[in-house]
Amino acid sequence: MDPELVVPDKRLSLSEGAISVSGWNSSSAGTIAHMYLSALCRHFEKQLGVPVSMDTPFGELPQEVQQAILYGCPDKMEVVYEKEFAGGRFLSDFEGIVNNLERRYRESTSDWSKGEIEGYMSRTPCPACHGRRLKPESLAVTVGGLNIAELSDLSVKEALRFLRGLEFSPSQAIIAQQILHELDARLTFLLNVGLGYLTLSRAAGSLSGGESQRIRLATQIGSGLVGVLYILDEPSIGLHQRDNGRLLKTLKSLRDMGNTLIVVEHDEETMLSADHIVDIGPRAGLHGGQVVAQGTPQEIMAAEDSLTGGYLSGRLSIPVPEVRRPGNGKFLTVRGARAHNLKNITVDIPLGEFVCVTGVSGSGKSSLINEILKKSLLKTLNRARTKPLDHDGIDGAEALDKIIDIDQSPIGRTPRSNPATYTGLFDLIRDLYAATPDAKVRGYKPNRFSFNVKGGRCEACRGDGVPRRRHHQDRDELPLGRVRALRGLRRQAVQPGDAGGAV
């Protein structure tokens, strides 16, 4: 359980909602949470002899009070409750919000309830092994002065240099020879695809899409397969132009081993390195889907109908704008960013402009923008439960209203989700249909024209567009008695006594 996610903004007071977790909303007057926290403030005000108020910013409360709120107070304190029908006082200790969440997580049998509480958790290194995940006995074994955890913390390039510098006795060399040969080969493959900066212990989830794809590519090179058809979808994603040559050298080595490579790519250097190009176009939609030209890069450049060939040959070009937008004069400043490959850097980002962040692979672009700037602003502006990576702070956020993250994740989970529904266009289209004379005569409202509403949608496909086999009945087709029985079972599953209840 991460205290920084339980109290994401310490500038807020308890009465302003500094704590708003499952079952514990400090800003809701009259709730059990508010009663206990008020009692805690009164108790420590008497004990410490200093003002302790629900209106004091959480970060300015005495450390003893902050610890008691999060981890509990064994002292008996007077809790005052006032309800419309009754009121009174009683003495009670306080479990602590973190302890309460941990207990409910352990005791709950509901995946939904566990999932909600998991939103306040984060991965932290084990305090016993400090994230090395091995016993002291295992870590006591060293090769060349390094144990296995220390070797894993080296980058690919440093590990390769270390392994090549090892010296063994004749008998040890016989044992280590084959192991070192395999290690050298696999590390060299990673180095050749531009991943020499990655540490071997780096979590797979922190890798970018391009890095993950190149690791899979290095794995295939090491497998030594022959007669295989490889299909690569834009392997240069996330790769700086400086590293393109290494990637292309790797792809050519796969080809030279006796394999066939089909690469979907827009990169100029990749196209010029290809043995054969298939140019599909010329435009999207009705005019797309036809082969405009195919052949060697020289043949594509000579083809008059090929837009790709025009740009490759230099006949066509995109002019560089002569005037750039000045912006509004304000800046976002990220101070002391130090995550993954970032070395305690400070960056000024101008506001009111189209800003591009670029650099070689592994320079820290994603860490700076996605892991520090985005998560910090989501926490500050959107009050999201995010935990940015290490940095000293961000200045200038007061010039922004909110942050919107647009990434490459799917826009919807069901077949009924499409660009029209997602962008809100269908809301306007449904309003238009509901305004027609026929719809008014029949009493149709805009939701009558929704894919999700029974009666308005096509019942053969149930709004999916194609008939699909279903293993369970839809909820709206269950008999009324069955629905009532399910609701009764759901009410029985609620665990009494927990703050906020449990599902």
N, C-alpha and C positions, 0 to 999 in steps of 0.2 A: 504494500500500500504506500503510495507516494504522497507525502504531505503537501508537496507543491501542486498536485492536482486536486487535492481536497480543498486547499486555499489557493486558488490560482492568482488572485490579485490581492496582495496584502495592503494595498492602499485603501481598500474598502473597509468599513466598519462591519461589525456583526449585524447591526440593524439595517445596513445597506446591502446585505447579502454576500458578505465575504465567504460564507460557507453555504453552498447550495448543492449538497450531495443527496443521494438517495435516502429519504427519511429525515434529513437534517437541513431544513431551510431556515437559516438564522434570521431572515428578514420577515418571516410570517408571524405576526403577533398572535398570541392565543394558542399556539401549537405547543406540544410537549417539548420540542427542540428549543423554542424561545424561552420556555419556563426554566429549563435546566441551565441554559447558558446565562440567563439573567441571575439565577441563583449562584452560579459559579462566579460571576462578576462581583456580587455582593459579598460572597464568602472571602474572596481574595482581597477585596477592598478593606475588610476588617482585619485580615491576617497581615497584610503588607503595610497597611496604613497609608496607602496612596490611592488616588482616584482610579477606579477601574470601571469603565462604562461600555455599554453596548454600542455607543456612538463613537468610540475611539477607533481609529484605523487599526486593523489587526496587527500590522507590523510594528505599531507603537505600543502595543500591550506589553506588560512585563513578561519576560521569558517564562516565568513560572506559570502564568496564566495561559500563554500559548501552548505550553507543554501539557497542561491539565486539560485544555479543550481537545487536543489531539489524542492524548494517551491516557486520560483519565485522572481522577482525584479520589483517593481512598477516604478522605475526610467526609464526615457526615455534614451535609449542608441543608439549609432550610429552603425547600422548593415551595413556591406560592403558585397556586393555580386558581384561575377564575373563569368560570363558565357561566352561560346564561342560566343554567338550572342549578348550579352549585358552585362552591368555592371552598378553599381550605389550605392547610399547610401540612407538609410532612418532611421528615428527615431522610436523606438519601445520599449515597455516594454517587460518583459519576464514572461511567465506563470509559468514556473517551470515544471520539468519533472514529478514529482509525481502528481502535480495538473493536468497536461495534461493527464496523464494516467487515473486518476480518472474521469475526464470529459469525455474522450472517452469511458470509461467503462460504464458510466451512459447513454450516448447518443447512443451507438451502439445497433443495433438490430440484429447483427450477433453473433450466438453462437460461431463461430470460432474465431472472433475477441475478444469476451469476454474471451474465454478460453485462448487465448494467453496472454492477460493482467493479467489474474488470476495467471499466473506463477510468477508475481512479488508481489503477496500478501501473507500474512501469518496471522495466527490467533493470535491476541493479546488481553489481558484482557481489558474489558470495563473500560475506565478511571473514570466513575462515580461510578460504583459498585465494581471496582477492580476484575472483574471476578466472583463475587458471584451470579450475575444474579437475584438479588432480591432487592426490594425497601428498604430504611432505616426503614420504618414502619414494614416490615416483619422481618427484621434482629433484630429489637428491642425486639422481643419475644424470651425468653430464657427458657431452661429447664436445671436445674442443673448448671446454670451459662454459658451455651453455646447456641448460636443461631444455626439455622439449617445448615448454611454454615460452622461454626466452627466444628460442629459434623461430617459433611461430609468430612472434611479434616483429620479426624482421620483415622488410619489404622483399619482394621477389628478387630484385636486383641485389640487395644486401645478402640475402640467403644464398644466392648463387655464388657471390664472391666468398662468403664464409666457407661453403662446402668445398669449393675448389682450392681453398687454402689449407684444408685439413691435412695433417700428416699422421700416418699410422706405421706401426711396426710391420714387418713382413707378414706375420701370422694374422694381425688385425686387417691388413690390406686385403688378404684373400677373402675374408668375411665381408668386408665393406664394399668391395669392388662393384658388385652387381647392384647393390643398393644405391651407391653414389651415382652410378651410371644412369639409373632410372630417375633419380632425383634431379640430376643435371638436365636430362632430356626434357622432363616435364616443366621445370622452371624456365628452361630456354624457350619452350613453346609459349608460355605465358609472357615472357619478355618480348618475343617476336610479334605478338598481337597487340603490343602497346600497353601491357599491364604490369610493367616492371615496378611501378610505384605502389601497388597494392600490398598490404601486409597479409601474410598467410592466415592470421587469426581474425581477419575482418569478417564481420557477420554477413552472411549471404543476403539478408534482407536489406542491408544498407547499400548494396551495389546498384548502380544505375542499370537501365535496360541494355544499353550498349555494352557495359562491362560484363553483364551476365551472358550476353550473346557471344562475346569474344572468349569467355572462359569455356563455353560449350564448344566453340570452334577449336580452341587449343586442345580440348579433350579428344576431338575427332582426329586431329593431326597425330596425337600420341597413340591413337588406336591402330594406325597403320593399315586401315582397310583399303582395299583395291576393288575397282569395278562398282563403285557406289555413286548414285546420283544425289548430290547435295543441293538443297534449295535454301538460299539465304535471302531473307527479306530485309533489305537496307542494313547491311552489316556495319556501315560507317556511321550509324546513329551514335551520337555522343562522342565521336572521334574527331579530334582536331586534324586539320589538313596536314600538319607536320607528321602525324602518325599514320597517314593513309598508306604511305609506301610500305611500311611494315605489314599492314593488313593485306595489301595486295600481294606482297611477297609470299605470305602464308597461303593465300588462296591459290596462287600459282603452284606452290609446292604440293598442294592437294591434287591439283590437276596433273602435275608431272608424275605423281605416284600411280596414275591410271584411273582417276575418277573424273566425273563430269560435274561441273558447277553451273547452276542457273542462279543468277543474282538479280534481284529486283532492286534497282538503284537509280538515283538521280545524279549521283556525284560524277563530275566531269572526269576526274582522274581515273575512276573505276571504269567508265565507259571507254576511255582511250586505251586502257590496258586490256580490254576484252578481246577475245579472238573473233567473236561474232556478236552483233547487236541486233535485237528485234525492237523496232520503234513502233509503238502502238499509239494511235491517236486518231485525228489530230486534236479533237476537243472532247470534253466530257459529254455524257448523256447520249442524245440521238446521234451525234456525229462521231462518237468514240467507238472503241472496240474493233477497229480495223487496222491491219498492218500497213503502215505508211511506207516503211522501208526496212530492209534487213541486209546484213552483210558485215564486212569489216568496218572499222571506224572510218577509214578513208572513203568507203563506198557510201556510208551514211552522210558524211560531210558533203559529198558530191550530189546527194539527192536533193532536188529543188523543193520537193513537197514536204520534206522533213524539217519541222521546227527545231528538233533536237540537233540535226545536222547543221542548221543555220547558226545556232549558238556555238556549237563545237568548232565550226570553221571560222567564226568571227564575222560572218555576214550580218548576223543580228547581235544586238547587245542591249543591255539595260542601262540607260544613262544614270550617272550618279547625280543626285540632287545638288544643286549649287547652293541652296539656302536651307539651313536646318532650323527647326522650331526652337525658340529660346527658352521655353519652359516658363514656370511662374516664379522662379528665383528661390524656391524653397527646396530643402534637401532632407532626405532620410539618411542618417548616419549610423552605420553599424560599427560599434566600438569593440575592439579586442576579440574578434572572432577566432576561435581556436577549436576546430572540430575536424576530425579525420586529418586531411592534408593541409588545413589552414593554419598558418603560423602567426597567430595573434595579430591579425590585420585589421585595419580600420578603413571603411569604404564609405564614400559620399555618393548617394544615388539621387540625381536631380528629379524633382517632381514636375508633372505637366509635360513630360517628354516620353518618346518611345525609346526605352532603354534596353540595350542588348548586353547580356553578360556572356563573354566568350573566353576561351583559353584552351590550353592543351588538356588532354585527358588526364584526370587526376589532379587538376589544379585547384579544385574545391568549389566549382560553380554551383553544383547541386547542394552541397553542404551549406554554402553561404545563403542561397536564396530559399531553398525548400526546407532545410533543417533549422536554420536560424531566423532569417527574416520573416518567412511566412508563418512559422509556428509562434514566433514572438508576437507578431501583429494579430494573429488569430486569438491569442490569449489576451492581448491588451484591448483590441477593438471589438472583437466578436464574443469575448468572454468564453472562448472554447477551452476545453480541457486538453491543452497541448503542453509539451515540455520541450522547449528549444534546446539545442546543443550549447556548449559552453561559449559564452561571450559576456562582455562587460555591460552592455546595454544598447538601446536603440533610441536615438534622439530624432525628434521631428514627427512622431506619430500623431501629434495633436492636429496636424494639417490634414489628416485623413479621416474619413467617415467610417469606412469599413474596408475589409479586404475580401476579394473574391478569387478563389483558386480554380483555375480552369486547367485540368490535366487531361490525360488520355484514357481515363477510366471509362467504362461503358456508361452510356447515358441512362440506361434503364435495365431492369432485371426481367421484364416480361415482354412477350412479343407485341403486347399492346402499346409499348413505349416506342415512340418514333420521333423524328425531328419536329413534327408538327405539334404533338402533345407536349413535348419537353420544353419547347420555346414559348408555349402559350398561344400559338396560332389557332389551335383547335378551339380554344375558348371563344375567340372572335367568330370563327366559322359556325360554332354551335349557336351563338347569339343570333347570327344572320338567319340560320334555318328556323330558329324559334320565332323569328319576327315575320315569317311568311304567313299569308292568309290561311293556308291549309293547316299549319301548325297551331294557329290561334283557334281555329274552329275545333280542333281535336284537343285543345288544352295542353299541347306539348310545351314543356319548358326546355331550356338548353340542355339539361342533363339527359333528356330523352335521346339525344344524338351522341351519347357517350358509348365507347366500346365496352365499358364496364357495367352498364345498366341493363338488366334483364328487361326485355320488351322492346328496347330501342336497338339493341345490337342484333346481329345475325345469330340465331340460336344454334345453327348447324356447327359453327366454329367458335361460338361464344366470344366473339370479338377478337379472336386471335388471328384471323385471316386465313388459316388453314385448319382443318379438323385435326385434333390431337387426342391421343389416347390418354385417359385419366384413370388413375388408380383409386382415387377417392372422390366422393361426391362433393360438389360445391356446397358451401355453407347455405347459400340461398335456396338449395333444393332439398335440404333436410326437412323432415316432418316437424311440425311445430312442437310436438311432444318430445322429440329427440333433442331439439334445440334447448328446451327448458331443462331437460335432464342434464345436458352438458353444462349449462349455466350453474345448476345446483352443485355438480361435482366441482366446478371451478371455485365456487364460494367456499366449499369445504376445504379446498387446498390452501386457502389463505392462512398463514401462520400468525396467530395473535401474539401480541406482546412486542413485536419488533417495531421500531420507529418507522412509520410510513407503511407498515405492512409488508408482506412478501407475496409474490405471485406463485 
